């Protein structure tokens, strides 16, 4: 379609010909210009002896010079015209010397509008004194930060030297080797010895402080939030140990957490050694802290074993959800594990209903030949992928049969990339003596849109109480007394309250009088738990309860997480009275959003570029 790589429809690079094997960055941050400037050294290796060039990805990079570092000779290069948000193909002619590998140095500067970087003014931070920048390079925005082979197919270790002003701290998805200050600059050096994909190269620079909370973990954030963050994620080491029980030894050395400013668009990002975390997990009672287990598991499924391109993204996310729920089962009990699985299936149904049952992006394996991976992102690879793996586990005899396979799979493909066919082949070979696997309809599971063909049987103990209050809520006649008290609701766990509200979201619009009474009784709108607040706002918008418009807009202007922002903008858009307010608000605030959030919300609101 776009003439991109035969290995990855979202990349220009040709790693099957010449592949990048090591990355060394040397960059200085400039907050006034909102750029990084410096150079990157790429070690590239010929896989085709006849190759004469290396092909890279670049997006809005100002490249000033490229030369062979060993021979100090300038290299010819061509930057092809950009293709939409895929950026440009950067073709560098290799030296004439007949060698297997070369060291190519590229001098460049990023754009102030780099899609993978978020620049914050001091007033947008918690401390209000210093600027802040952080990256979000998944799926294909690493090319806006450095010229690289921006495809999951390629893994390489990296080193980095980052120069900042001394009042700021630089962090990366690597081990900090040294931090020195002289002549009004601080130079921080990082090393990542484990080969990894370009999309998990990560950087954050700001007035960031750290506090150690475990033998392998320091939590980082802005100082006003540090104690709150340390409390919320105090159980991280226990989660890490449970992950190791399932997956094997942790390979990345340290496991630090960075809680970012609110404009971060995801729940978390599995950058090795430094997982990025949304502040929307800060509920004050650790009720949402299990979200870090998901990022921990990515240390194995996603960072160690990786889908070869974004069409097979479920191999990263479905496996990660599958294992993080096993961690929950070990830390609490199997009822909690199954309750979360049930809730995930309910949310999946809600998302697929919104996207459309026949929408091709609801397939487990998506076709990205004509679709940008940002446009294919949804809950589907997470929850549909989980359901598929749970189905397979049940089919072969349960966890006692499946977990040994899982551990062997994680070892077999460690530090490698694979596609869905590779997984299918390995699964069928491992379970070759189990005749029941013949009934698996792989084509339907992997390539059919809509809900999964089978929903596993879950323990419904914790669901029953949700259903009790759901029925009381929905059948209640507002001319009568409220059928439950605040004290009675306290018998519900936080996760059950979230599911109760999710059930109401999916029900018919509620009478406004009913919502007014319940708001006075429970004060859902003022909760610190983002999952509860999100669902309460959706209920109000669906009921066309006018005060909800203002409450929703105020909240989405301080919460950048796409899981919340996109559905709320869509809900506003569906309601004529909310539509103009949503569009007006987007025009006023889109410059404060991360690129991927603004890009997708613009499409949700049908606003032309």
C-alpha positions as CSV (number, residue, x, y, z in Angstrom):
1,X,0.0,0.0,0.0
2,X,2.5,2.6,1.2
3,X,5.6,0.8,0.0
4,X,6.8,0.2,3.5
5,X,8.6,-2.9,4.9
6,X,7.6,-6.4,3.9
7,X,8.2,-7.4,7.6
8,X,6.2,-4.5,9.1
9,X,3.5,-2.5,7.3
10,X,4.2,0.4,9.8
11,X,7.9,0.8,9.2
12,X,10.1,1.9,6.3
13,X,13.1,-0.1,7.6
14,X,14.6,-3.2,6.0
15,X,16.2,-5.1,8.9
16,X,16.2,-8.3,6.9
17,X,18.9,-6.6,4.8
18,X,20.9,-4.5,7.2
19,X,20.0,-4.5,10.9
20,X,20.7,-2.1,13.8
21,X,22.5,-4.0,16.6
22,X,23.4,-1.2,19.0
23,X,22.3,2.3,19.7
24,X,24.3,5.1,21.5
25,X,22.6,8.4,22.1
26,X,24.2,11.7,23.0
27,X,21.5,14.5,23.4
28,X,21.0,17.8,25.0
29,X,17.5,19.0,26.0
30,X,16.4,22.5,25.1
31,X,13.2,23.5,26.9
32,X,13.0,26.9,25.2
33,X,13.0,25.3,21.7
34,X,11.3,22.1,22.9
35,X,13.9,20.0,21.2
36,X,16.6,17.4,21.8
37,X,19.8,18.0,19.8
38,X,22.9,15.9,19.4
39,X,23.8,12.6,17.7
40,X,23.1,8.9,17.7
41,X,25.6,6.2,16.8
42,X,24.1,3.1,15.2
43,X,26.0,-0.1,14.8
44,X,24.6,-1.8,11.8
45,X,25.2,-5.3,10.5
46,X,24.8,-6.6,7.0
47,X,22.6,-9.7,6.7
48,X,22.8,-9.5,3.0
49,X,26.4,-9.4,1.9
50,X,25.5,-7.4,-1.3
51,X,23.7,-4.7,0.7
52,X,25.0,-1.1,0.0
53,X,22.6,0.9,2.3
54,X,20.8,0.8,5.6
55,X,17.2,1.9,5.7
56,X,15.8,3.7,8.8
57,X,12.7,5.5,10.0
58,X,12.6,9.2,10.7
59,X,9.7,11.6,11.5
60,X,10.2,15.3,11.4
61,X,13.9,15.0,12.3
62,X,16.3,17.8,11.3
63,X,19.3,15.7,10.1
64,X,22.4,17.8,9.6
65,X,25.2,15.2,8.9
66,X,25.8,11.5,8.7
67,X,29.2,9.9,8.6
68,X,31.1,6.7,9.3
69,X,32.4,7.0,12.8
70,X,35.3,4.7,12.3
71,X,36.8,6.3,9.2
72,X,35.4,9.8,9.8
73,X,34.0,9.8,6.3
74,X,30.8,11.6,5.3
75,X,28.1,9.3,4.1
76,X,25.5,10.0,1.4
77,X,21.9,9.8,2.5
78,X,18.4,10.5,1.2
79,X,15.4,11.5,3.2
80,X,12.3,10.4,1.2
81,X,9.1,12.5,1.3
82,X,7.1,11.7,4.4
83,X,4.0,9.4,4.2
84,X,1.5,10.8,6.7
85,X,2.4,9.9,10.3
86,X,4.6,7.1,9.2
87,X,7.4,9.7,8.5
88,X,10.2,9.3,6.0
89,X,12.4,6.6,4.8
90,X,15.9,7.5,5.6
91,X,18.4,5.7,3.3
92,X,22.1,5.9,4.2
93,X,24.7,4.7,1.8
94,X,27.2,2.4,3.6
95,X,31.0,2.9,3.3
96,X,32.7,1.1,0.4
97,X,34.8,-1.0,2.8
98,X,33.7,-4.6,2.7
99,X,32.8,-5.3,6.3
100,X,30.1,-7.1,8.2
101,X,29.2,-4.1,10.4
102,X,29.6,-0.3,10.5
103,X,29.3,2.5,13.0
104,X,27.1,5.2,11.6
105,X,26.9,8.6,13.4
106,X,23.8,10.8,12.7
107,X,23.7,14.4,13.9
108,X,20.2,15.6,14.3
109,X,17.6,17.7,16.2
110,X,14.1,16.7,17.0
111,X,11.1,18.8,16.0
112,X,9.3,20.9,18.6
113,X,6.2,19.0,17.5
114,X,7.7,15.5,17.8
115,X,4.8,13.1,18.1
116,X,6.6,11.0,20.7
117,X,7.4,13.8,23.1
118,X,5.2,15.8,25.5
119,X,6.5,19.1,26.7
120,X,4.9,20.7,29.8
121,X,5.2,24.3,30.9
122,X,5.9,24.7,34.7
123,X,2.2,25.6,35.4
124,X,1.2,22.2,34.0
125,X,3.3,20.3,36.6
126,X,2.7,19.6,40.2
127,X,5.5,21.7,41.5
128,X,4.7,24.7,39.2
129,X,8.4,25.8,39.0
130,X,10.1,23.8,36.3
131,X,9.3,22.4,32.8
132,X,8.9,18.7,32.1
133,X,9.3,16.5,29.1
134,X,8.5,12.8,28.7
135,X,8.3,10.4,25.9
136,X,5.6,7.9,24.7
137,X,7.1,6.1,21.7
138,X,4.7,3.2,21.3
139,X,3.7,2.2,18.8
140,X,5.7,4.0,16.0
141,X,6.8,7.3,17.5
142,X,10.4,6.4,18.3
143,X,11.2,7.7,14.8
144,X,10.2,11.2,16.0
145,X,12.9,11.0,18.8
146,X,15.8,9.3,16.9
147,X,16.5,7.9,13.5
148,X,16.1,4.1,14.0
149,X,14.5,0.9,12.7
150,X,11.2,1.6,14.3
151,X,9.7,-1.8,14.3
152,X,9.3,-4.4,17.1
153,X,11.1,-6.8,14.8
154,X,14.4,-5.1,15.8
155,X,15.9,-5.3,19.2
156,X,19.2,-3.7,20.3
157,X,20.9,-2.6,23.5
158,X,21.5,1.1,24.0
159,X,23.5,3.6,25.8
160,X,22.7,7.3,26.3
161,X,24.3,10.5,27.5
162,X,21.8,13.2,28.4
163,X,22.7,16.8,29.2
164,X,20.2,18.9,31.2
165,X,20.2,21.9,33.5
166,X,21.2,20.9,37.1
167,X,17.8,21.5,38.8
168,X,16.3,18.8,36.6
169,X,16.6,15.0,36.8
170,X,16.8,12.8,33.7
171,X,15.5,9.3,33.8
172,X,15.5,6.6,31.0
173,X,14.5,3.0,30.5
174,X,18.0,1.9,31.4
175,X,20.4,1.8,34.4
176,X,21.8,5.1,35.4
177,X,25.6,4.7,35.4
178,X,26.5,8.2,36.5
179,X,25.2,11.7,37.1
180,X,27.7,14.6,37.3
181,X,27.2,18.4,37.4
182,X,29.7,20.9,36.2
183,X,29.6,24.3,34.3
184,X,25.9,24.7,35.0
185,X,25.0,21.4,33.3
186,X,24.2,17.9,34.5
187,X,25.3,15.0,32.4
188,X,23.6,11.7,33.1
189,X,24.8,8.4,31.5
190,X,22.6,5.4,31.0
191,X,23.2,1.8,29.8
192,X,20.7,-0.8,28.8
193,X,22.5,-4.1,28.1
194,X,19.4,-6.2,27.3
195,X,18.4,-6.0,23.7
196,X,15.0,-4.2,23.3
197,X,12.7,-2.5,20.8
198,X,12.9,1.1,19.9
199,X,9.4,1.8,21.2
200,X,10.5,1.2,24.8
201,X,13.4,3.6,24.6
202,X,12.0,6.2,27.1
203,X,13.0,9.5,28.6
204,X,11.6,11.8,31.2
205,X,13.2,15.1,32.5
206,X,11.8,17.3,35.2
207,X,11.9,18.2,38.8
208,X,11.6,14.5,39.7
209,X,12.4,12.9,43.1
210,X,12.8,9.3,44.0
211,X,12.1,7.2,47.1
212,X,13.2,3.6,47.5
213,X,10.3,1.2,48.3
214,X,12.0,-2.2,47.8
215,X,15.2,-4.0,47.0
216,X,14.8,-3.5,43.3
217,X,12.4,-0.5,43.2
218,X,12.5,3.2,43.5
219,X,9.4,5.2,42.8
220,X,9.9,8.5,41.0
221,X,7.6,11.5,40.7
222,X,7.3,15.2,41.4
223,X,8.1,15.9,45.1
224,X,4.5,17.0,46.1
225,X,3.3,13.5,45.1
226,X,6.2,11.4,46.3
227,X,4.8,10.1,49.6
228,X,1.4,9.4,48.1
229,X,3.1,7.4,45.3
230,X,5.3,5.5,47.7
231,X,2.3,4.5,49.7
232,X,0.2,3.5,46.8
233,X,2.8,1.2,45.2
234,X,4.3,-0.3,48.4
235,X,3.4,-3.9,47.3
236,X,5.4,-3.7,44.1
237,X,8.1,-6.1,45.2
238,X,5.5,-8.7,46.2
239,X,3.9,-8.4,42.7
240,X,7.4,-8.8,41.1
241,X,8.1,-11.9,43.2
242,X,4.7,-13.5,42.1
243,X,5.5,-12.7,38.5
244,X,8.8,-14.5,38.9
245,X,7.1,-17.5,40.3
246,X,5.0,-17.8,37.1
247,X,7.5,-16.5,34.5
248,X,11.0,-17.1,35.7
249,X,13.8,-14.8,36.8
250,X,13.5,-11.0,36.2
251,X,16.2,-10.1,33.7
252,X,16.3,-6.3,33.8
253,X,18.1,-5.6,37.1
254,X,16.1,-2.7,38.6
255,X,12.3,-2.2,38.5
256,X,11.5,1.5,39.0
257,X,8.2,3.3,38.6
258,X,7.7,6.8,37.4
259,X,4.3,8.4,38.0
260,X,3.9,11.0,35.3
261,X,1.9,14.2,35.0
262,X,-1.8,13.6,34.1
263,X,-1.4,14.1,30.3
264,X,0.3,10.7,30.0
265,X,-2.2,8.9,27.6
266,X,-2.0,5.3,28.9
267,X,-2.5,3.4,32.2
268,X,1.2,2.5,32.1
269,X,4.0,1.9,29.7
270,X,6.4,-1.0,30.2
271,X,9.7,0.8,29.5
272,X,12.3,-1.6,30.9
273,X,13.9,-0.5,34.3
274,X,11.5,2.4,34.4
275,X,7.8,1.7,34.0
276,X,5.7,4.8,33.3
277,X,2.5,5.0,35.3
278,X,-0.6,7.2,35.1
279,X,-1.5,9.2,38.2
280,X,-5.1,7.9,37.7
281,X,-4.0,4.8,39.6
282,X,-3.6,6.9,42.7
283,X,-6.8,6.1,44.5
284,X,-5.5,6.7,48.0
285,X,-6.4,3.1,49.1
286,X,-4.3,1.0,46.8
287,X,-7.5,-0.3,45.1
288,X,-6.1,0.4,41.6
289,X,-2.4,-0.4,42.4
290,X,-2.7,-3.8,40.7
291,X,-2.3,-1.9,37.5
292,X,1.4,-2.0,38.1
293,X,1.3,-5.8,37.9
294,X,0.4,-5.5,34.2
295,X,3.5,-3.4,33.6
296,X,5.7,-5.8,35.6
297,X,4.5,-8.8,33.5
298,X,5.5,-6.9,30.3
299,X,9.1,-7.5,31.4
300,X,8.5,-11.0,30.0
301,X,5.6,-10.6,27.6
302,X,6.3,-7.6,25.4
303,X,9.8,-6.6,26.4
304,X,11.5,-10.0,26.3
305,X,9.1,-11.8,24.0
306,X,7.7,-9.4,21.5
307,X,5.2,-9.4,18.6
308,X,7.1,-9.0,15.4
309,X,4.9,-6.1,14.3
310,X,1.8,-4.3,15.5
311,X,-0.6,-6.6,13.7
312,X,0.1,-9.3,16.3
313,X,-0.1,-6.9,19.3
314,X,-2.3,-9.3,21.2
315,X,0.8,-11.5,21.8
316,X,2.1,-8.6,24.0
317,X,-1.1,-7.6,25.7
318,X,-3.2,-10.7,25.9
319,X,-0.4,-12.7,27.5
320,X,0.3,-9.8,29.9
321,X,-3.3,-9.6,31.1
322,X,-3.5,-13.3,31.4
323,X,-0.4,-13.4,33.7
324,X,-1.2,-10.3,35.7
325,X,-4.6,-11.9,36.6
326,X,-2.7,-15.0,37.8
327,X,-0.6,-12.6,40.0
328,X,-3.9,-11.2,41.4
329,X,-5.1,-14.8,42.1
330,X,-1.9,-15.6,44.0
331,X,-1.9,-12.4,46.0
332,X,-5.6,-12.5,46.9
333,X,-7.6,-15.5,45.7
334,X,-9.0,-17.2,42.6
335,X,-12.4,-15.5,43.1
336,X,-10.8,-12.0,42.6
337,X,-9.0,-13.3,39.6
338,X,-12.2,-14.6,38.0
339,X,-14.1,-11.5,39.0
340,X,-11.6,-9.3,37.2
341,X,-11.8,-11.6,34.2
342,X,-15.6,-11.3,34.1
343,X,-15.3,-7.5,34.4
344,X,-12.9,-7.5,31.5
345,X,-15.3,-9.4,29.3
346,X,-18.1,-6.9,30.2
347,X,-15.8,-4.0,29.2
348,X,-14.8,-5.8,26.0
349,X,-18.5,-6.2,25.0
350,X,-19.0,-2.5,25.7
351,X,-15.9,-1.6,23.5
352,X,-16.9,-3.9,20.6
353,X,-20.4,-2.5,20.7
354,X,-19.0,1.0,20.4
355,X,-16.6,0.0,17.6
356,X,-19.0,-2.2,15.8
357,X,-19.2,-6.1,15.7
358,X,-17.9,-6.2,12.1
359,X,-15.1,-3.6,12.6
360,X,-11.8,-5.2,11.5
361,X,-9.9,-3.7,14.3
362,X,-11.9,-6.0,16.7
363,X,-10.0,-9.0,15.2
364,X,-7.2,-10.4,17.4
365,X,-4.8,-10.1,14.5
366,X,-5.4,-6.8,12.7
367,X,-4.5,-5.9,9.1
368,X,-2.4,-2.7,9.3
369,X,-1.6,-2.5,5.6
370,X,-3.9,0.6,5.3
371,X,-4.3,1.4,9.0
372,X,-2.0,3.4,11.3
373,X,-1.4,1.4,14.5
374,X,-2.6,4.4,16.6
375,X,-6.0,3.9,14.8
376,X,-6.2,0.2,15.7
377,X,-5.5,0.7,19.4
378,X,-8.3,-0.6,21.7
379,X,-9.1,-2.9,24.6
380,X,-9.5,-5.8,22.1
381,X,-6.0,-7.2,22.1
382,X,-6.0,-7.1,25.9
383,X,-9.3,-8.7,26.8
384,X,-10.0,-10.8,23.7
385,X,-6.4,-12.0,23.9
386,X,-6.9,-12.9,27.6
387,X,-10.1,-14.8,26.8
388,X,-8.4,-16.8,24.1
389,X,-5.6,-17.8,26.4
390,X,-8.0,-18.7,29.2
391,X,-10.0,-20.8,26.7
392,X,-6.8,-22.6,25.7
393,X,-5.8,-23.1,29.3
394,X,-9.2,-24.6,30.2
395,X,-9.2,-26.8,27.0
396,X,-5.8,-28.5,27.8
397,X,-6.8,-29.2,31.4
398,X,-6.3,-26.0,33.5
399,X,-3.5,-24.1,35.0
400,X,-1.5,-27.3,36.1
401,X,-1.2,-28.2,32.4
402,X,-0.9,-24.7,30.9
403,X,1.5,-23.0,33.3
404,X,4.4,-25.4,32.5
405,X,3.8,-24.7,28.8
406,X,3.7,-20.9,29.5
407,X,7.0,-21.0,31.3
408,X,8.7,-23.1,28.6
409,X,7.2,-20.7,25.9
410,X,8.7,-17.7,27.8
411,X,12.1,-19.4,27.9
412,X,11.9,-20.6,24.3
413,X,11.2,-17.1,22.8
414,X,13.2,-15.0,25.3
415,X,14.6,-11.9,23.6
416,X,13.0,-12.9,20.3
417,X,10.1,-11.7,18.2
418,X,7.2,-13.9,16.9
419,X,3.9,-13.8,15.1
420,X,0.6,-15.6,15.8
421,X,1.5,-18.5,13.5
422,X,4.7,-19.0,15.5
423,X,2.7,-19.2,18.7
424,X,0.1,-21.6,17.1
425,X,2.9,-23.9,16.0
426,X,4.6,-23.9,19.3
427,X,1.3,-24.6,21.2
428,X,0.3,-27.4,18.9
429,X,3.7,-29.0,19.1
430,X,3.7,-28.8,22.9
431,X,0.2,-30.2,23.3
432,X,0.5,-32.7,20.4
433,X,-0.8,-35.6,22.6
434,X,-4.0,-33.7,23.6
435,X,-6.7,-34.5,21.1
436,X,-9.0,-31.8,22.3
437,X,-6.8,-29.1,20.7
438,X,-8.1,-30.2,17.3
439,X,-11.4,-28.4,18.1
440,X,-9.7,-25.0,18.2
441,X,-10.9,-22.8,15.4
442,X,-7.7,-20.7,15.0
443,X,-9.0,-18.7,12.1
444,X,-12.1,-17.7,14.0
445,X,-10.2,-16.7,17.1
446,X,-7.5,-14.8,15.4
447,X,-9.1,-13.3,12.3
448,X,-12.8,-13.0,12.9
449,X,-14.1,-9.6,14.2
450,X,-16.5,-9.1,17.2
451,X,-16.7,-10.9,20.5
452,X,-14.7,-14.1,21.0
453,X,-16.4,-17.4,19.9
454,X,-16.3,-18.7,23.5
455,X,-16.5,-17.0,26.8
456,X,-14.9,-19.2,29.6
457,X,-16.8,-20.1,32.7
458,X,-15.8,-17.9,35.6
459,X,-16.4,-18.1,39.4
460,X,-19.4,-15.8,39.8
461,X,-19.3,-15.4,43.6
462,X,-18.3,-11.8,43.6
463,X,-20.5,-11.0,40.6
464,X,-23.7,-12.0,42.5
465,X,-23.5,-9.1,44.9
466,X,-23.0,-6.7,42.1
467,X,-26.0,-8.2,40.4
468,X,-28.1,-7.8,43.5
469,X,-27.4,-4.0,43.7
470,X,-27.8,-3.6,40.0
471,X,-31.3,-5.1,40.1
472,X,-32.2,-2.9,43.1
473,X,-30.8,0.2,41.3
474,X,-32.5,-0.4,37.9
475,X,-35.9,-1.5,39.3
476,X,-36.1,1.2,41.9
477,X,-39.1,3.6,41.5
478,X,-37.8,7.1,42.5
479,X,-41.2,7.8,44.1
480,X,-40.2,5.3,46.7
481,X,-37.3,5.2,49.2
482,X,-33.8,4.3,48.0
483,X,-33.6,0.5,48.2
484,X,-30.1,0.4,49.8
485,X,-28.2,2.5,52.3
486,X,-24.7,3.9,52.2
487,X,-23.8,1.4,54.9
488,X,-25.1,-1.5,52.9
489,X,-23.1,-0.4,49.8
490,X,-20.0,-0.6,52.0
491,X,-20.2,-4.4,51.8
492,X,-19.1,-4.0,48.2
493,X,-15.4,-4.0,47.4
494,X,-14.2,-1.1,45.3
495,X,-13.9,-3.4,42.3
496,X,-17.5,-4.4,42.8
497,X,-18.6,-0.8,42.9
498,X,-16.8,-0.2,39.6
499,X,-18.6,-3.2,38.1
500,X,-21.9,-2.1,39.4
501,X,-21.5,1.3,37.7
502,X,-20.3,-0.4,34.5
503,X,-23.5,-2.4,34.5
504,X,-25.5,0.8,34.9
505,X,-23.5,2.4,32.0
506,X,-24.7,-0.4,29.8
507,X,-28.3,-0.2,30.9
508,X,-31.0,2.1,29.6
509,X,-30.5,5.8,30.4
510,X,-31.4,6.5,34.1
511,X,-33.9,9.0,35.3
512,X,-32.2,12.2,36.3
513,X,-34.1,12.3,39.6
514,X,-32.6,8.9,40.5
515,X,-29.1,10.1,39.7
516,X,-29.6,13.3,41.8
517,X,-30.6,11.2,44.8
518,X,-27.8,8.7,44.4
519,X,-25.2,11.5,44.0
520,X,-26.3,13.1,47.2
521,X,-26.1,9.7,48.9
522,X,-22.8,8.4,47.6
523,X,-21.0,11.5,46.1
524,X,-19.6,9.4,43.2
525,X,-18.5,12.5,41.3
526,X,-16.1,13.6,44.1
527,X,-14.4,10.2,44.5
528,X,-10.6,10.0,44.0
529,X,-11.0,6.7,42.3
530,X,-10.7,7.5,38.6
531,X,-12.5,4.2,37.5
532,X,-15.6,5.1,39.6
533,X,-15.6,8.8,38.5
534,X,-15.3,7.8,34.8
535,X,-18.3,5.5,34.9
536,X,-20.4,7.9,36.9
537,X,-19.8,10.6,34.3
538,X,-20.7,8.2,31.5
539,X,-24.0,7.4,33.4
540,X,-24.8,11.1,33.7
541,X,-24.0,11.8,30.0
542,X,-26.1,8.9,28.9
543,X,-29.0,10.3,31.0
544,X,-28.4,13.8,29.5
545,X,-28.0,15.2,33.0
546,X,-27.0,18.7,32.2
547,X,-24.5,19.4,35.0
548,X,-22.5,16.4,33.8
549,X,-21.3,18.3,30.8
550,X,-19.4,20.8,32.9
551,X,-18.1,18.1,35.3
552,X,-16.9,15.9,32.4
553,X,-15.1,18.7,30.6
554,X,-13.4,19.9,33.8
555,X,-12.2,16.3,34.4
556,X,-10.9,15.5,30.9
557,X,-8.9,18.7,30.9
558,X,-6.8,17.4,33.8
559,X,-6.8,13.6,32.9
560,X,-5.1,12.7,29.7
561,X,-5.5,8.9,29.9
562,X,-7.2,7.9,26.6
563,X,-9.2,5.1,28.3
564,X,-11.2,7.9,30.0
565,X,-10.8,10.8,27.6
566,X,-12.0,9.2,24.4
567,X,-15.2,7.5,25.6
568,X,-16.2,10.7,27.4
569,X,-15.6,12.9,24.4
570,X,-17.6,10.4,22.3
571,X,-20.4,10.4,24.9
572,X,-20.5,14.3,24.8
573,X,-20.5,14.2,21.0
574,X,-23.5,11.9,20.8
575,X,-25.6,14.4,22.9
576,X,-26.5,17.4,20.9
577,X,-26.2,19.7,23.9
578,X,-22.7,18.3,24.7
579,X,-21.4,18.2,21.2
580,X,-20.6,21.9,20.8
581,X,-19.1,22.0,24.3
582,X,-16.9,19.0,23.4
583,X,-15.6,20.5,20.1
584,X,-15.1,23.9,21.7
585,X,-13.2,22.4,24.6
586,X,-11.0,20.3,22.3
587,X,-10.0,23.3,20.2
588,X,-9.0,25.1,23.4
589,X,-7.0,22.3,25.0
590,X,-5.7,19.9,22.3
591,X,-2.3,21.5,22.5
592,X,-1.9,20.3,26.0
593,X,-2.7,16.6,25.0
594,X,-0.1,14.0,24.0
595,X,-0.1,13.6,20.3
596,X,-1.8,10.2,20.2
597,X,-4.7,11.5,22.4
598,X,-5.3,14.6,20.3
599,X,-5.0,12.6,17.1
600,X,-7.6,10.0,18.1
601,X,-10.0,12.4,19.8
602,X,-9.9,14.6,16.8
603,X,-11.2,11.6,14.8
604,X,-13.8,10.8,17.4
605,X,-15.2,14.3,17.1
606,X,-15.0,14.3,13.3
607,X,-12.8,17.4,13.3
608,X,-10.7,17.9,10.1
609,X,-7.0,18.5,10.5
